Every structure is written in structure tokens, then in C-alpha cells.
Amino acid sequence: MTELSTDIRQLVETYQVGRDPQLLETLIQRSEQVVRSVVARCTPRQLPSSLDRDDLLQEGRCAVARCADGYCADYDGPFEAYAAAAVRNAVMSALRYAGAHKRGGSASSPATERQADSIPDPSPDPRQQAEHNELLALVDAMPDPQRAIITRSYFLGETDTAISEALNIPRMTVARHRARALETLRQHYETD
């Protein structure tokens, strides 16, 4: 573990004990490089008109703040990697949300997903990155309702109720589409 990782880990642990806002602000400032690294991968032409780079930076900083509350060094590994994944998810969600509202449609259209997925993890393990890319390709190849449900359920963490309301379909239909999508993924990985 690097000196910086140890320093940030101690900062997070101290913050979790007292929830001092000054410590949280210091943690966010020390994590700024991670936030900027993820946001920098969004070129201006990829950003919907309702978003600018500062909005994405702020989304990333908020994600770091949420990470400080939920981080457990014994289970989550280095804080920087934990925060990078959360920042990436926050940026992806902001892009999806902005893209959906711009079009007035579903927040998980293929074009918006490709924009969000073009933001690579700042420190990927090559093996994990290959597996991740394979999974994204499989999800991207799914029919629209299955892709939207898998994306919202597993990548964005939405509940079946929230998904059914967003897609304007019954909750049981969400469960049925998810079961079919998971069966497709299971069959693919069982043949490998």
C-alpha cells in the first residue's frame, strides 16, 4: 500500500468516527485527481447540452463523499479504487439522466450507454477489464427492454418498482425480462 493510500485510509477512518465536515472536505480535495481523471475522458461532443464538465465534476465529488460513509478497508480494498468506481458510476448516471431528459425517452438508450461506457475506469486490472468489456458487449447486444432492465437494476442499482415506473411497464414484466436476460448471460458463461 502506498503512502498516499495509507494517508487517505486513515483520513477516511478518522472521518467515519466523528463525521467531521472538514475531514470530508479534505478527503474530497485529495480525491480530486481521481474525479478529474474519470471526467476528463468525456469529450465536449459527448456531453449532452444540459450538462457541462463542472456538473460531472460535482457528481464525482458527491460520489466521493458517499464513499467516505460506506467505505470499509477490510472489504473494499484501496479507497482510491473504491472511489474511482463510484465516481465512474455517478458520471455514467448523470450522462444517462441528461440524455434521457434531452430526448424525453428511456434513460438507457444504446447511444447514451455507449457515451457513458466510453469513460474507462482509471485503474483497471487488464483481466477484469476484459471480463467487464465482454459483459458490456453482451448486455449491449440484448433486446431493448432486457438491456434497459439489466442496466438499471445491476449497474444503477434501481429497484423493480423504480424500473417499472421509468419504463412504464408492469413490475412483473420487469422481473420476467430480467430473468430472460440473466438466463442469456448464464448460458453464455456456461459455454465458455
C-alpha positions as CSV (number, residue, x, y, z in Angstrom):
1,M,0.0,0.0,0.0
2,T,1.4,3.4,-1.0
3,E,1.9,6.2,1.5
4,L,-0.9,8.2,-0.2
5,S,-3.3,5.2,0.2
6,T,-2.4,4.8,3.8
7,D,-2.9,8.5,4.4
8,I,-6.3,8.5,2.7
9,R,-7.3,5.3,4.5
10,Q,-6.5,6.9,7.9
11,L,-8.4,10.1,6.8
12,V,-11.5,8.1,5.9
13,E,-11.4,6.1,9.2
14,T,-11.0,9.3,11.2
15,Y,-13.9,10.8,9.3
16,Q,-16.1,7.8,9.9
17,V,-15.6,8.1,13.7
18,G,-16.6,11.8,14.1
19,R,-18.2,12.7,10.7
20,D,-16.2,16.0,10.7
21,P,-17.2,18.1,7.7
22,Q,-13.6,19.5,7.5
23,L,-12.2,16.0,7.2
24,L,-14.7,15.2,4.5
25,E,-13.7,18.3,2.5
26,T,-10.0,17.3,2.8
27,L,-10.8,13.8,1.6
28,I,-12.7,15.2,-1.4
29,Q,-9.8,17.5,-2.2
30,R,-7.3,14.7,-2.0
31,S,-9.5,12.6,-4.3
32,E,-9.8,15.4,-6.9
33,Q,-7.3,13.7,-9.2
34,V,-9.5,10.5,-9.3
35,V,-12.6,12.6,-10.1
36,R,-10.8,14.7,-12.8
37,S,-9.3,11.5,-14.3
38,V,-12.8,10.0,-14.8
39,V,-14.4,13.2,-16.0
40,A,-11.5,14.1,-18.4
41,R,-12.4,11.1,-20.5
42,C,-15.6,12.8,-21.5
43,T,-15.0,14.9,-24.6
44,P,-17.2,18.0,-25.1
45,R,-19.1,16.4,-28.0
46,Q,-20.1,13.5,-25.8
47,L,-21.8,15.7,-23.3
48,P,-25.5,16.4,-23.7
49,S,-26.3,20.1,-23.9
50,S,-27.9,20.1,-20.5
51,L,-24.6,19.1,-18.9
52,D,-21.2,20.6,-18.7
53,R,-17.9,19.3,-17.3
54,D,-18.4,21.2,-14.0
55,D,-21.7,19.3,-13.4
56,L,-19.8,16.0,-13.9
57,L,-17.0,17.1,-11.6
58,Q,-19.6,17.9,-8.9
59,E,-21.3,14.5,-9.4
60,G,-17.9,12.9,-8.9
61,R,-17.2,14.8,-5.8
62,C,-20.6,13.8,-4.3
63,A,-19.8,10.2,-5.1
64,V,-16.5,10.5,-3.1
65,A,-18.4,12.0,-0.2
66,R,-20.9,9.0,-0.3
67,C,-17.9,6.6,-0.5
68,A,-16.5,8.1,2.8
69,D,-19.6,6.9,4.6
70,G,-19.8,3.4,3.1
71,Y,-16.1,2.5,2.8
72,C,-14.7,-0.4,4.8
73,A,-11.0,-1.0,4.3
74,D,-11.2,-4.7,5.3
75,Y,-13.6,-5.4,2.4
76,D,-13.3,-2.7,-0.2
77,G,-9.6,-2.5,-1.0
78,P,-7.8,0.8,-1.6
79,F,-10.1,3.8,-1.2
80,E,-8.9,5.3,-4.5
81,A,-10.2,2.2,-6.4
82,Y,-13.4,2.2,-4.5
83,A,-13.9,5.9,-5.1
84,A,-13.0,5.6,-8.8
85,A,-15.7,3.0,-9.4
86,A,-18.3,5.2,-7.6
87,V,-17.2,8.3,-9.5
88,R,-17.5,6.4,-12.8
89,N,-21.0,5.2,-11.9
90,A,-22.0,8.7,-10.9
91,V,-20.8,10.2,-14.1
92,M,-22.5,7.4,-16.1
93,S,-25.7,8.1,-14.3
94,A,-25.5,11.8,-15.0
95,L,-24.9,11.2,-18.7
96,R,-27.8,8.7,-18.9
97,Y,-30.1,11.0,-17.0
98,A,-29.2,14.1,-19.1
99,G,-29.5,12.1,-22.3
100,A,-32.9,10.7,-21.4
101,H,-34.3,14.1,-20.5
102,K,-32.9,15.6,-23.6
103,R,-34.7,13.0,-25.7
104,G,-37.7,12.6,-23.4
105,G,-37.2,8.9,-23.6
106,S,-35.7,6.0,-21.7
107,A,-32.6,6.7,-19.7
108,S,-30.8,3.6,-21.1
109,S,-30.8,4.0,-24.9
110,P,-27.9,2.4,-26.7
111,A,-26.4,5.8,-27.7
112,T,-26.4,7.1,-24.1
113,E,-25.0,3.8,-22.8
114,R,-22.1,4.0,-25.3
115,Q,-21.3,7.6,-24.1
116,A,-21.2,6.5,-20.5
117,D,-19.3,3.3,-21.2
118,S,-16.7,5.2,-23.1
119,I,-15.5,6.5,-19.7
120,P,-12.9,3.9,-18.7
121,D,-12.0,3.0,-15.1
122,P,-8.9,5.0,-14.3
123,S,-7.1,2.0,-12.9
124,P,-8.4,-1.2,-14.4
125,D,-6.9,-4.7,-14.0
126,P,-6.4,-6.0,-17.5
127,R,-8.2,-9.3,-16.8
128,Q,-11.1,-7.6,-15.1
129,Q,-11.3,-5.0,-17.8
130,A,-11.6,-7.8,-20.5
131,E,-14.3,-9.5,-18.5
132,H,-16.1,-6.2,-17.9
133,N,-15.9,-5.3,-21.7
134,E,-17.3,-8.8,-22.5
135,L,-20.2,-8.3,-20.1
136,L,-20.9,-4.8,-21.5
137,A,-20.9,-6.2,-25.1
138,L,-23.3,-9.0,-24.1
139,V,-25.6,-6.5,-22.3
140,D,-25.4,-4.1,-25.3
141,A,-26.5,-6.9,-27.7
142,M,-29.6,-7.7,-25.7
143,P,-33.1,-6.6,-26.9
144,D,-34.0,-3.1,-25.6
145,P,-36.2,-3.9,-22.6
146,Q,-33.7,-6.5,-21.3
147,R,-30.8,-4.2,-21.8
148,A,-32.6,-1.3,-20.1
149,I,-33.6,-3.5,-17.1
150,I,-30.2,-5.1,-16.6
151,T,-28.5,-1.7,-16.8
152,R,-30.9,-0.1,-14.4
153,S,-31.0,-3.0,-12.0
154,Y,-27.4,-4.0,-11.8
155,F,-25.4,-1.0,-13.0
156,L,-27.5,1.8,-11.5
157,G,-29.0,-0.2,-8.5
158,E,-32.6,0.7,-9.2
159,T,-35.5,-1.3,-7.7
160,D,-38.0,-3.2,-9.8
161,T,-40.6,-0.6,-8.8
162,A,-38.5,2.3,-10.0
163,I,-37.6,0.5,-13.2
164,S,-41.3,-0.3,-13.9
165,E,-42.3,3.3,-13.3
166,A,-39.4,4.7,-15.5
167,L,-40.1,2.3,-18.4
168,N,-43.9,2.4,-17.9
169,I,-44.3,-1.4,-17.8
170,P,-45.7,-3.7,-15.0
171,R,-43.3,-4.8,-12.3
172,M,-43.8,-8.5,-13.2
173,T,-42.7,-7.7,-16.7
174,V,-39.5,-6.2,-15.3
175,A,-38.9,-9.5,-13.4
176,R,-39.7,-11.6,-16.5
177,H,-37.3,-9.6,-18.8
178,R,-34.6,-9.7,-16.1
179,A,-34.9,-13.5,-15.8
180,R,-34.6,-13.9,-19.5
181,A,-31.6,-11.6,-19.7
182,L,-29.8,-13.4,-16.8
183,E,-30.5,-16.8,-18.5
184,T,-28.9,-15.5,-21.7
185,L,-25.8,-14.4,-19.7
186,R,-25.7,-17.6,-17.7
187,Q,-25.8,-19.7,-21.0
188,H,-23.0,-17.6,-22.5
189,Y,-20.7,-18.1,-19.5
190,E,-21.5,-21.8,-19.1
191,T,-20.4,-22.4,-22.7
192,D,-17.1,-20.6,-22.1
